Amino acid sequence: MKILIIRLSSIGDIVLTSPVVRCVKQQLPEVEVHYLTKPANVPILQANPYVDKVIVYEQGLRNVLRVIRDEHYDYIVDLHNNRRSRWIRLLTAVRSSTFSKENFHKIVYIASHRNVMSGRHVVDRYFDAVRQLGMTNDGGGLDYFCPDEPLPAVLADGDVPYVVLVVGSKHYTKTIPPERIAYLANHISGRKVLIGDQNDRQRLESAGVTLNSDVVNLCGKTTLGQSANIIKRAALVVTPDTGMMHIAAAFHKRMVVIWGCTAAPFGFTPYKTEFVDFAVDLPCRPCSRMGFDKCPKGHFKCMVDQPWKRILDVINQQMEKES
């Protein structure tokens, strides 16, 4: 049997599909698993031993349809369920199934601030798409396979436990403000490591924050693979709602999760790992399914007004377990 799994983006969402990929490969005899995604996500999937071939979505829908037809798939598992993936299923006429994104429930929640969500994690909803194939969730959690890239020299003494603070996110209204990053980093006991991209480094510098000498700022200085390995070796991860949170969950890391414009009931909490989370109760929150480039109200209270002293205390309490 030859199966195509579709998830076009993004990093965190690709990681969240990994239990389905693993169970399809392990539970269906002699199955060949292909995965359709955008070019940026290919490195994440190439190292996955449960994926036999990565199909790249490029050069438009017509080209992708030609590639899919040439592969002669027996079944398509659509774990994206957007306009593009629905066109693929329709125009290839291959047997297929998908899952509920619960977008209507999210819209109602955002508009009315009444939680009408099903309460099911997105991973469990992904498994609805393979129910017809007889797949069951093995309970093994998420997978993340990455090359064993060496840690930066500053972290070479691997016996010293450290806290990772995830500085950035794809959407501004999910990010922890620079001043709050600096507050946590400067007051957490022990070693602290900041990870993010060059934009996150610039954001910290533009805010004029000062970091203590025991804070290792690696924003803009690591690849995705290196950042993943830094997380893999961390004692604790402090993160907003971002792809790095799901990578940390794949390594079964303990986490402190800080919610901004999104909300835990959407179904994207860390999967099958221990975490403590914080969210501010506001009449304007949640305000988005995925995030915005700026706060619609202009005050960004969902992050600014977090109980930062309490968050710091929880982080230090968690790190005491490592000492």
Secondary structure, DSSP 8 states (H G I E B T S, - for coil): -EEEEE----HHHHHHTHHHHHHHHHHSTT-EEEEEE-GGGHHHHHT-TT-SEEEE--SHHHHHHHHHHHHT-SEEEESS-SHHHHHHHHHH---EE-----HHHHHHHHHH---------HHHHHGGGGGGGT----S-------------GGG--TTS-EEEEE---SSGGGS--HHHHHHHHHHSSSEEEEE--HHHHHHHHHHT----TTEEE-TTSS-HHHHHHHHHT-SEEEEESSHHHHHHHHTT--EEEE-SSS-GGGS-S-SSS-EEEE----TT-S--SS--SS-TTSS-HHHHTS-HHHHHHHHHHHHHTT-
